[in-house]
Amino acid sequence: MWEYTKTVKDHFLNPRNVGIIEDADGVGEVGSLACGDALTLYFKLDDHKRIKDVKFQTFGCASAIASSSALTEMIKGLTLEEAEKITNDDIAQFLGGLPKQKMHCSVMGRDALEKAISNYRGEAEKKVEGEIVCECFGVTDIEIERAVRENNLTSIEDVTNFVKAGGGCESCHDKIQQIIDETLGREPKAKKKGARLTNIQKIKLIEETLDREIKPALKKDGGNIELVDVDGNHVLVKLQGTCAACSAAEITLKHYVESKLRELVAPELLVEEVQS
């Protein structure tokens, strides 16, 4: 259960400025329903180019709704130049703080405001800059670097809390750590021997090792091997060709296949043959 401030609860239960401005001067959309959070922000300017009306529509958690509501209250009466100086940290402080796991909601508000201002100015929507690091949530190295720099993030967990990167399959954790180290000017941490692999990373390494190291050797003798499944540390395989009928199949599995996988993937792996 998240610990929310009274202000967060108030803006969640009684959100301000919910709705649509049909003739909005600026509109900004961020997020997606697929990743669980989405926000559309609308604003209208007065004759003095100040924000006279602002509304939002949010699909998301309590923090997303509260952050959006707070942002609309913060920018009323401001010029666009004043509004674009607002940071995600300003939004969180306005709410009296957010759980660290929910800081990405304030980032979403900041991003929506930036897009709405760009929309008003007639600026072409920015193309995705940089390289996609987190495939699960479509987060780039540029976005991660910005989050690290602006918020002094120091860990993968921090990055996940702010921009969601790394919160899915976890296969991007090494790259995120590299970006953190480079942005903060730190020496890269030495990778611990035997560091825990995610299941996806483990399967990928097993497949790569089979293709690169094991299959070529077996094929020379007319045999082959197929990966059937990975259940924890149990690697289930099926021998093919001459290997399937070979009297030394058990030796091949234990003294060659298993030893190679233990050496190149993880020392606790156990290889078992699946019979047809």
C-alpha positions as CSV (number, residue, x, y, z in Angstrom):
1,M,0.0,0.0,0.0
2,W,1.5,3.3,-1.1
3,E,1.7,6.1,1.5
4,Y,0.0,9.2,0.0
5,T,0.0,12.7,1.4
6,K,-3.3,14.5,2.1
7,T,-2.7,16.7,-1.0
8,V,-2.3,13.7,-3.2
9,K,-5.4,12.1,-1.8
10,D,-7.4,15.3,-2.3
11,H,-6.3,15.8,-5.9
12,F,-7.1,12.1,-6.6
13,L,-10.5,12.1,-5.0
14,N,-11.4,15.6,-6.1
15,P,-9.4,16.2,-9.3
16,R,-9.5,19.8,-10.7
17,N,-9.9,20.7,-14.3
18,V,-11.0,17.4,-15.7
19,G,-12.3,17.5,-19.2
20,I,-11.6,18.7,-22.8
21,I,-11.1,22.1,-24.3
22,E,-12.6,21.8,-27.8
23,D,-10.8,24.9,-29.2
24,A,-7.6,24.5,-27.2
25,D,-4.6,26.5,-28.2
26,G,-2.3,23.6,-27.2
27,V,-2.8,19.9,-26.8
28,G,-0.2,17.4,-25.5
29,E,-0.6,13.6,-25.4
30,V,1.8,11.2,-23.6
31,G,1.8,7.6,-22.5
32,S,-0.4,4.8,-23.8
33,L,-3.1,2.5,-22.5
34,A,-0.8,-0.4,-23.2
35,C,1.7,0.6,-20.6
36,G,-1.0,1.6,-18.1
37,D,-0.8,5.4,-18.0
38,A,-2.0,8.0,-20.5
39,L,-2.5,11.7,-20.3
40,T,-3.9,14.4,-22.6
41,L,-3.4,18.0,-21.5
42,Y,-5.3,21.0,-23.1
43,F,-4.7,24.7,-22.5
44,K,-6.3,28.0,-23.7
45,L,-4.5,31.4,-23.7
46,D,-6.0,34.8,-22.9
47,D,-5.3,38.0,-24.9
48,H,-2.1,38.5,-22.8
49,K,-0.8,35.0,-23.8
50,R,-1.3,33.7,-20.3
51,I,-2.9,30.3,-19.6
52,K,-6.5,31.1,-18.7
53,D,-8.0,27.6,-18.9
54,V,-6.4,24.2,-18.7
55,K,-8.0,20.7,-18.6
56,F,-6.8,17.1,-18.7
57,Q,-7.9,13.6,-19.2
58,T,-5.9,10.8,-17.5
59,F,-6.0,7.1,-17.5
60,G,-3.9,5.8,-14.7
61,C,-3.4,5.3,-11.0
62,A,-4.1,7.7,-8.1
63,S,-0.6,9.4,-8.5
64,A,-1.2,9.9,-12.3
65,I,-4.5,11.6,-11.7
66,A,-3.2,13.7,-8.7
67,S,-0.1,14.8,-10.7
68,S,-2.2,15.8,-13.7
69,S,-4.7,17.7,-11.5
70,A,-1.9,19.5,-9.6
71,L,-0.2,20.5,-12.8
72,T,-3.3,22.2,-14.1
73,E,-3.6,24.2,-11.0
74,M,0.1,25.2,-11.1
75,I,0.1,26.5,-14.6
76,K,-3.1,28.6,-14.6
77,G,-2.2,32.3,-15.1
78,L,1.3,31.6,-16.2
79,T,2.9,32.5,-19.6
80,L,4.2,29.6,-21.6
81,E,7.7,30.7,-20.9
82,E,7.0,30.4,-17.1
83,A,5.1,27.2,-17.5
84,E,7.8,25.4,-19.4
85,K,10.2,25.9,-16.5
86,I,8.1,23.6,-14.3
87,T,9.8,20.3,-13.6
88,N,8.5,17.0,-12.5
89,D,10.1,17.6,-9.1
90,D,8.0,20.8,-8.8
91,I,4.8,18.8,-9.4
92,A,5.8,16.2,-6.8
93,Q,6.7,19.0,-4.3
94,F,3.3,20.7,-4.9
95,L,1.7,17.4,-3.9
96,G,3.8,17.2,-0.7
97,G,5.8,14.3,-2.3
98,L,5.1,11.1,-4.2
99,P,6.1,7.6,-3.4
100,K,9.4,7.0,-5.2
101,Q,7.7,4.2,-7.2
102,K,5.3,6.7,-8.6
103,M,7.6,9.5,-9.6
104,H,7.1,8.6,-13.3
105,C,3.6,10.1,-13.0
106,S,5.0,13.6,-12.4
107,V,7.3,13.0,-15.3
108,M,4.3,12.2,-17.5
109,G,2.8,15.5,-16.5
110,R,5.9,17.4,-17.4
111,D,6.2,15.7,-20.7
112,A,2.5,16.4,-21.6
113,L,3.0,20.1,-20.9
114,E,6.1,20.2,-23.1
115,K,4.1,18.6,-25.9
116,A,1.2,20.9,-25.5
117,I,3.5,24.0,-25.7
118,S,5.2,22.6,-28.8
119,N,1.8,22.0,-30.3
120,Y,0.8,25.6,-29.8
121,R,4.0,26.9,-31.3
122,G,3.5,24.8,-34.4
123,E,6.6,22.8,-33.8
124,A,6.7,19.4,-35.5
125,E,6.4,16.6,-33.1
126,K,9.8,15.4,-32.1
127,K,10.9,12.1,-33.6
128,V,12.0,9.5,-31.1
129,E,15.6,10.5,-30.3
130,G,18.2,8.0,-29.4
131,E,18.1,4.2,-29.2
132,I,15.3,2.2,-27.6
133,V,16.8,0.7,-24.4
134,C,13.6,-0.6,-22.7
135,E,11.6,-2.5,-25.3
136,C,8.8,-3.2,-22.8
137,F,8.0,0.5,-22.3
138,G,9.7,2.1,-25.4
139,V,12.1,4.2,-23.4
140,T,15.2,5.5,-25.1
141,D,18.8,6.2,-23.9
142,I,18.2,9.9,-24.3
143,E,15.1,9.8,-22.0
144,I,17.0,7.8,-19.4
145,E,20.0,10.1,-19.5
146,R,17.7,13.1,-19.0
147,A,16.0,11.5,-16.0
148,V,19.3,10.6,-14.4
149,R,20.8,14.1,-15.0
150,E,17.7,16.1,-13.9
151,N,16.9,14.0,-10.8
152,N,20.3,12.8,-9.8
153,L,19.2,9.2,-10.1
154,T,21.8,6.7,-9.0
155,S,20.3,3.2,-9.4
156,I,18.3,1.1,-11.9
157,E,15.4,1.2,-9.4
158,D,15.4,5.0,-9.4
159,V,15.3,5.0,-13.2
160,T,12.3,2.6,-13.2
161,N,10.5,4.7,-10.7
162,F,10.9,7.8,-12.9
163,V,10.5,6.6,-16.4
164,K,9.4,2.9,-16.0
165,A,12.5,1.6,-18.0
166,G,13.6,-1.7,-16.6
167,G,10.3,-2.5,-15.0
168,G,9.3,-5.3,-17.4
169,C,11.5,-8.2,-18.4
170,E,14.6,-6.6,-16.9
171,S,16.8,-7.5,-19.9
172,C,17.8,-3.8,-20.3
173,H,19.2,-3.5,-16.7
174,D,22.9,-3.7,-17.8
175,K,22.4,-0.9,-20.4
176,I,20.5,1.3,-17.9
177,Q,23.4,0.9,-15.4
178,Q,25.8,1.8,-18.1
179,I,23.9,5.0,-18.9
180,I,23.7,5.9,-15.2
181,D,27.5,5.5,-14.8
182,E,28.3,7.5,-18.0
183,T,25.9,10.3,-17.1
184,L,27.2,10.6,-13.5
185,G,30.8,10.2,-14.6
186,R,31.2,7.1,-12.5
187,E,33.5,4.1,-13.1
188,P,31.3,1.2,-14.4
189,K,30.7,-1.4,-11.7
190,A,32.4,-4.7,-12.3
191,K,29.8,-7.3,-13.2
192,K,29.7,-9.8,-10.4
193,K,30.6,-13.3,-11.3
194,G,27.5,-15.5,-11.2
195,A,25.1,-12.4,-11.1
196,R,21.5,-13.4,-11.1
197,L,20.0,-13.6,-14.6
198,T,16.3,-13.0,-15.4
199,N,14.6,-15.9,-17.0
200,I,14.5,-14.2,-20.4
201,Q,18.2,-13.4,-20.2
202,K,19.0,-17.0,-19.1
203,I,16.9,-18.5,-22.0
204,K,18.6,-16.2,-24.5
205,L,22.1,-17.1,-23.3
206,I,21.3,-20.8,-23.4
207,E,20.0,-20.5,-27.0
208,E,23.1,-18.5,-28.0
209,T,25.4,-21.0,-26.4
210,L,23.7,-24.0,-28.1
211,D,23.8,-22.3,-31.5
212,R,27.4,-21.1,-31.2
213,E,29.2,-23.7,-29.1
214,I,27.3,-26.9,-29.0
215,K,25.3,-27.5,-32.2
216,P,28.2,-27.1,-34.6
217,A,30.2,-29.9,-32.8
218,L,27.2,-32.3,-32.7
219,K,26.4,-31.7,-36.4
220,K,29.9,-32.8,-37.4
221,D,28.9,-36.3,-36.2
222,G,25.5,-36.2,-37.8
223,G,23.6,-35.2,-34.6
224,N,21.9,-32.1,-33.3
225,I,20.1,-30.8,-30.2
226,E,16.8,-28.8,-29.7
227,L,16.0,-26.6,-26.7
228,V,12.5,-27.7,-25.5
229,D,12.0,-25.6,-22.4
230,V,13.8,-23.9,-19.4
231,D,12.2,-24.6,-16.0
232,G,14.1,-22.7,-13.4
233,N,17.6,-24.2,-13.6
234,H,16.4,-27.3,-15.5
235,V,17.2,-27.1,-19.2
236,L,15.1,-29.6,-21.1
237,V,16.5,-30.6,-24.5
238,K,15.9,-33.2,-27.2
239,L,18.7,-34.9,-28.9
240,Q,18.4,-35.4,-32.7
241,G,20.0,-37.4,-35.5
242,T,22.8,-39.8,-34.6
243,C,22.9,-38.3,-31.0
244,A,19.3,-39.6,-30.3
245,A,20.3,-43.2,-30.8
246,C,23.8,-43.0,-29.5
247,S,24.7,-45.2,-26.5
248,A,26.9,-42.3,-25.2
249,A,24.0,-39.8,-25.2
250,E,24.0,-39.4,-21.4
251,I,27.7,-38.7,-21.5
252,T,27.2,-36.1,-24.3
253,L,24.5,-34.4,-22.2
254,K,26.3,-34.3,-18.9
255,H,29.9,-34.0,-19.9
256,Y,29.6,-31.8,-22.9
257,V,26.3,-30.0,-23.1
258,E,25.7,-29.4,-19.4
259,S,29.3,-28.5,-18.7
260,K,29.3,-25.9,-21.5
261,L,26.1,-24.3,-20.4
262,R,27.4,-24.2,-16.8
263,E,30.6,-22.6,-17.9
264,L,29.1,-20.0,-20.3
265,V,25.6,-19.3,-18.8
266,A,25.2,-20.3,-15.1
267,P,26.9,-22.9,-12.9
268,E,23.7,-24.2,-11.4
269,L,22.1,-25.4,-14.7
270,L,21.0,-29.1,-15.0
271,V,20.4,-30.5,-18.5
272,E,17.7,-33.2,-18.9
273,E,16.7,-35.0,-22.0
274,V,13.0,-35.1,-23.1
275,Q,12.1,-38.4,-24.7
276,S,9.8,-38.4,-27.7
